[in-house]
Amino acid sequence: MSDPDPETAGETESPDVPPEAVLDELFATIESRKAELPEGSYTASLFTHEKGENAVLEKIGEESTEAILAAKDDDLDELTYESADLVYHLLVLFAMKDLDLDDLREELRDRF
């Protein structure tokens, strides 16, 4: 199991975010950390890591593997937990690449 990430543990701007807005709120928090680089922020550390983008890419690989293993083991709680970590790190990568949730929504919409 991966180390807990502060930004994925409920440290969003508003604790009363409706479920349909959680990804938007999380992405806004990621963008804020990118802009402000607050000391002690796990998210900010990803933007300034000595490995650069590779640090996030490694985390995406790690979280993908953990989600796959949880699915294989039929551990739904772990699958949900690891999938949240995977989505979080993917959103950090989107922010690094100057993409946003609208880019993802548009791509998904175009596939239907």
N, C-alpha and C positions, 0 to 999 in steps of 0.2 A: 504494500500500500504506500502511496506517496505521502510526503509531508503535507500537512494542512497548509493551505494558502490563505493568508489573511483576507485577500480580496474576494475569495469564494466562500467565506464563512460569515456572510451576512453584513459585511462592512460596506454596504451601499449607502447612498446619501439619505434614503428614506426607508425606514423599516416597514412602512405600510404600502409598499409598491404592489399594485395588483399583479397577479400572475402573468397576464398578457403583456405587461410592461417590464418584466424583470430583465430581459436581455437588453432592452434599450437603456435601462438604468445602469446595468453592469457595464455596458459599452461606454456610457457617459463617464462613469467612474474611471475606466481604463484611460479614456482620452484625457481626463483631468490629471491623472497620475503622470501620463506622458508629458503633458505641458508643464506641470509644476514640479515634478520629480521630488516629492517630499521624502525626507530622510526616514529610513525605517520601513518604507513601503515595498512590499514584495513586487508589486507591479512595476513601480519605478525602477527597481533593480533589474528587471528584465530589459528595460529600455537602455540601461547603461552598462549592462554586463560586458565583461571583457571578451566574451565569446561572440558578442553581438547577436545577430539574428539566430545564430546556431543554438544559443541557449534555449530559445523558445522552440525551435524546431526539434531539439532533443526532448523537451518536455512533451511536445505533441506526440512524438513517437512513444515515449514512456506511457503517457496516459492512454493512448490508443491500445497498446499492448495490455495494459491493466484492464481496460474495458472489455477487450476480447476475452481475456481469461475469466473475468467475472461472468460474462455471458455463457462461456463454455461450462462453467461450474453452476449455472442456473442461480447465481447469487444476485438477486434483483436489487437488493439494497446497495451492494458494492458496484453493480453495473450503473446504477443511478449516480452514485457518488463519483465514480471515475469518469462517467460521461460529462458530469458537470465540470470536472477538472479539464477534460478535453475541450469542451466548448469554451471555457474561460481562456485557455492558452491559444486556441484558434482565434478568438477575438483580439487577444493581444497581438497576434501576428497580423490580423487585419489592420489594426491601428498602426503597426510598424510600416505596413505597405500603403498607408493612406487610403485604405478601403473602409467601408462602414457597413452597417446592417442593411442599409438600403441597397447596396451593391449585391449583397447576398439574397435579399428578398427578390430583387429584380431577376437574378439568375434562376432562382427557384420558380418564380412565376412564369418565366419563359419556358420552363420545362413541362408545364401542364398544358 
